[in-house]
Amino acid sequence: MCGSCSSDRPALCSTPALTQPSIMVAFKGIWTKDFWRAVSGEYLATLIFVLLGLGSTINWAAGQEKPPPADLVLISLCFGLSIATMVQCFGHISGGHINPAVTAAMVVTRKLSLAKAVFYVVAQCLGAITGAGILYIVTPAAVRGSLGVTTVNSDISLGHGLLVELLITFELVFTVFATCDPKRTDLGGSAGLAIGFAVAIGHLFAVYWVGPILGGILAAGLYEYLYCPDPEVKERLKHVFKKDTSGKYREVESDDVAVKPGSIHTIDLEKQEKKDPFHDSMGEVLSSV
């Protein structure tokens, strides 16, 4: 019986999304060992990435009378290669998002449930804070400076800064989707390295939440629904717009979280094709900052 009406037929209830079974389904996967392994992977990957990336911004000549300017190419390559390494290490565990913008993009393209995305974003933020804290402790106060804190240039407005962040994150997330697309047969080389260079390119440009997340969502939507639409997506949309939405979603088994994290939240189809576990994890598999 539906909790919000007296009918024994949940399909006739006007608010099926608010029923207790629906809520339990949304949070089903979070009580598994594989899920927490994935969340801890996001935490550790973000910690290491922030520690290495911010470490490259420290000017060890700051104590000099005329310290040299920061080497933007060095910093960009450090960020890019660090993210490439983290994606290679943790991609098969958590998907290697290491960025709330990438996680948000996976949610809007229905490759990750909202409940799991919340845990991912929290883990990413905690990992970043921990990494920055470790760097603060081990860096001498004389050269510590601002530890590479990101701020908007005083010569540009917040709107301009938001637009720049939107564009460079669009470039990053579009690269993530394009290099990890299981439908492509022309891919070769390292997807993690391609994503790492996308990060490096973005750092050569000079807010830090709204802009990146909007850019990530825009890139994911254009790639997934316009440039390379998946037949399965069309089938899913047909189910979404049906009036009877009961039983529309199902949570996959916990064993699929680490192997095929992109299938965490899927349409309840009676039969799904089994795909290669490495190439079918595009939803969470390779991502980035």
Buried (B, 14 or more C-beta within 10 A) or exposed (E): EBBBBEEEEBEEBEEBEEBEEBEEBBEBBBEBEBBBEBBBBBBBBBBBBBBBBBBBBBBEEEEEEEEEEEEEEEBBBBBBBBBBBBBBBBBBBBBBBBBBBBBBBBBBBBBBBEBBBEBBBBBBEBBBEBBBBBBEEEBEEEEBEEBBEEEBEEEEEEEEBBBBBBBBBBBBBBBBBBBBBBEEEEEEEBBBBBBBBBBBBBBEEEBBEEBBBBBBBBBBBBBBBEEBEBEBBEEBBEBEEEEEBBBBBEBBEBEBBBBBBBBBBBBEEEEEEEEEEEBBBBBBBBBBB
